[in-house]
Amino acid sequence: MSVSIIIPTWNEAACLGRTLGVLESLNPSPAEILVVDGGSGDRTVAIAQTWASCLPLRVIHAPARGRSVQMNLGTEAAESDILCFLHADTLVPDDLVKLVQSTLDDPAVAGGGFVSLMAGAETTRWGISLHNAVKTYYAPLLFRPHLFFGRGLRLLFGDQVMFCRRADFHACGGFDPAMPIMEEADLCLKLCRRGRLRQLSRVVQCSDRRVAAWGALKANAIYLMIGLLWALGVPAVALKQFYEEVR
């Protein structure tokens, strides 16, 4: 099964080049990389285009900004059997494609993700990273136990590099374009009805820029509050006000 990597971007000039440099080293390579830009005002698009000569990369211009809208647009253009959603500030292992393919060789598995290690130029956020990994299990266990035990629900987030089959993605309706945050968790709820979700015991590295800007205590409080309120039914649109963009 071939793999398409979809990267939603908005003002990611500081991170995108490094991420694409890692993708160049993937073995085997993905069939295509789709950078879906939401109207960046910096050099994001120019950086992506410079990599098009050495990567199977296309830039797609979204009509509106929003990860759900951008990632859905990427899936419409994707030609592969497997979709892999990657944030522009996240680094992946060089055997990413093989890991994704071997995981989805099991027809009982509908999707998966990785263990996300949050790090920056000055520190590695070990505590937050551990909590995020454990949250993949305890959040659905506490709030959707019938899906946790009955359908293997795991709540995966964008920093964990989500992947699934294109057929399953479209069959369950894809990302909700009305959701400005928590769109990955919502997709997990829909995907688990088509098969189990797996968190692989391999690490991807994401930027700690939001934690660095907010401070660890504030960031953890916001993460917990948003997750709890969403699980209790508060609309994601109402929660977005607490989750400002950090670049």
C-alpha positions in Angstrom: 0.0 0.0 0.0 1.3 3.4 -1.0 1.5 6.3 1.5 0.6 10.0 1.1 1.9 12.4 3.8 -0.3 15.4 4.3 1.1 18.5 6.0 -1.2 21.4 6.9 0.7 24.6 7.2 0.2 28.2 8.3 3.3 30.4 8.9 5.6 27.4 9.5 8.8 28.9 7.9 10.7 28.3 11.1 10.0 24.5 11.2 9.0 23.3 7.7 12.5 23.0 6.2 13.8 20.8 9.0 10.7 18.5 8.8 11.0 18.2 5.0 14.7 17.4 5.4 13.8 14.5 7.6 11.3 13.3 5.1 14.0 13.2 2.4 15.7 10.5 4.4 12.7 8.2 4.7 13.4 4.7 3.5 11.2 3.6 1.8 10.0 7.0 0.5 6.3 8.0 0.5 4.5 8.1 -2.8 3.8 11.8 -2.3 3.9 14.7 0.2 1.1 17.2 0.1 1.8 20.6 1.8 -1.6 22.2 2.2 -1.1 25.9 3.0 -3.7 28.0 4.7 -2.5 31.4 3.5 0.9 31.8 5.1 2.3 35.3 5.3 5.9 34.1 5.7 8.2 32.0 3.5 6.4 28.7 4.2 5.2 28.1 0.6 8.6 29.2 -0.9 10.4 26.7 1.4 8.1 23.9 0.4 8.6 24.7 -3.3 12.4 24.5 -2.9 12.0 20.9 -1.8 9.8 19.9 -4.7 12.9 19.1 -6.8 14.1 16.4 -4.5 10.9 15.2 -2.9 7.6 14.0 -4.5 6.0 17.1 -3.1 3.1 19.3 -4.2 1.9 22.5 -2.6 -1.9 22.9 -2.4 -3.4 26.3 -1.5 -6.5 26.0 0.7 -9.3 28.5 0.3 -9.4 29.0 4.1 -7.2 28.4 7.1 -8.0 25.6 9.5 -6.3 22.2 10.0 -9.5 20.2 9.4 -10.3 22.1 6.2 -6.7 21.9 5.0 -6.2 18.2 5.8 -9.5 17.3 4.1 -8.4 19.1 1.0 -5.2 17.2 1.1 -7.0 13.9 1.2 -9.1 14.9 -1.8 -5.8 15.4 -3.8 -4.1 12.3 -2.4 -3.6 9.3 -4.6 -2.3 6.7 -2.1 -4.0 3.9 -0.2 -2.8 5.3 3.2 -3.0 8.8 4.5 -0.5 10.0 7.1 -1.2 13.4 8.7 2.0 15.2 9.9 2.3 18.6 11.6 4.9 20.9 10.1 6.9 21.0 13.4 7.1 17.2 13.9 10.0 14.9 13.1 9.5 11.3 12.2 11.6 8.1 12.2 13.3 7.2 8.9 11.2 4.0 8.6 7.9 5.8 9.0 6.5 4.4 5.7 7.3 0.8 6.6 5.8 1.2 10.1 2.6 2.7 8.8 2.3 0.0 6.1 3.0 -2.9 8.4 0.5 -1.6 11.0 -2.3 -1.3 8.4 -1.5 -4.7 7.0 -3.7 -6.0 9.8 -7.3 -5.6 8.6 -8.6 -5.3 12.2 -6.6 -2.0 12.6 -8.2 1.2 11.2 -5.5 3.7 12.2 -2.7 4.6 14.5 -0.1 7.0 15.8 3.1 7.3 17.7 4.5 8.3 21.0 5.2 12.0 20.8 8.3 13.4 22.5 8.0 17.2 23.0 11.3 19.0 22.8 12.8 22.4 22.1 16.1 24.1 21.7 16.7 24.3 25.5 14.9 21.3 27.0 12.9 18.1 26.5 9.5 18.1 28.1 9.7 14.6 29.6 6.8 15.0 32.0 4.4 16.4 29.4 5.5 13.8 26.9 4.8 11.0 29.3 1.4 12.4 30.3 0.4 12.8 26.6 1.4 9.2 25.9 -0.6 7.9 28.9 -3.6 10.2 28.0 -3.9 8.2 24.7 -5.2 5.4 27.0 -6.7 6.9 30.1 -8.9 9.6 28.3 -11.0 7.1 26.3 -11.0 4.7 29.3 -12.5 7.4 31.5 -14.9 9.1 29.1 -15.7 6.4 26.4 -15.2 3.1 28.3 -17.6 1.2 26.0 -15.5 2.2 23.0 -12.2 1.6 24.8 -13.0 -2.0 25.7 -15.4 -2.8 22.8 -13.7 -1.2 19.9 -10.2 -0.4 20.9 -10.6 3.3 21.0 -7.4 5.3 21.6 -7.3 9.1 21.5 -4.5 10.2 19.2 -3.6 13.8 18.5 -1.8 15.6 15.7 1.6 15.6 17.4 1.4 11.8 17.3 1.3 11.7 13.5 -2.0 10.0 12.8 -2.4 7.6 9.9 -5.3 5.5 8.4 -6.5 4.0 5.1 -7.9 6.5 2.7 -11.0 4.3 2.2 -11.7 4.3 6.0 -11.1 8.1 6.2 -13.7 8.9 3.6 -16.1 6.2 4.8 -16.3 7.8 8.3 -16.6 11.4 7.0 -13.0 12.6 7.5 -12.2 15.6 9.7 -15.1 17.8 10.8 -14.4 21.1 9.0 -16.3 23.0 11.7 -13.9 21.9 14.4 -11.0 24.3 14.9 -9.3 22.0 17.6 -9.8 18.4 18.8 -10.4 17.3 15.2 -8.0 14.4 15.5 -9.7 13.1 18.6 -13.0 13.4 16.8 -11.6 11.4 13.9 -10.5 8.7 16.3 -14.1 8.4 17.6 -15.2 7.8 14.0 -12.4 5.5 12.9 -12.7 3.2 15.9 -16.1 2.1 14.5 -14.2 0.7 11.5 -11.4 -1.0 13.5 -8.9 -0.7 16.3 -6.5 2.2 16.8 -2.9 1.5 17.7 -0.3 3.7 19.4 3.0 2.4 18.1 5.9 2.1 20.5 8.1 4.4 18.4 8.8 8.1 19.0 8.2 11.2 16.9 9.5 14.5 18.1 7.3 17.6 18.2 8.1 21.3 19.0 7.5 22.6 22.5 6.9 26.1 21.2 3.4 26.4 22.8 4.7 25.2 26.2 7.8 27.5 25.9 5.5 30.5 25.2 2.9 29.7 27.9 5.0 28.1 30.6 4.5 24.5 31.6 1.9 25.0 34.3 -0.3 27.1 32.1 0.1 24.8 29.1 -0.8 21.7 31.2 -3.8 23.5 32.7 -5.1 24.5 29.2 -4.5 21.0 27.8 -6.4 19.3 30.7 -9.3 21.9 30.6 -9.8 21.6 26.9 -9.7 17.8 26.9 -12.0 17.5 29.9 -14.6 20.0 28.6 -14.5 18.4 25.1 -15.1 15.0 26.6 -18.1 16.4 28.5 -19.6 17.7 25.3 -18.5 21.3 25.1 -18.2 22.3 21.4 -14.7 22.6 20.1 -15.6 26.1 18.6 -16.2 27.4 22.1 -12.9 25.9 23.4 -10.7 27.4 20.6 -10.6 30.7 22.5 -8.3 29.1 25.1 -6.0 27.7 22.5 -4.2 30.6 20.8 -1.8 30.0 17.8 1.9 30.2 18.7 4.6 30.5 16.0 
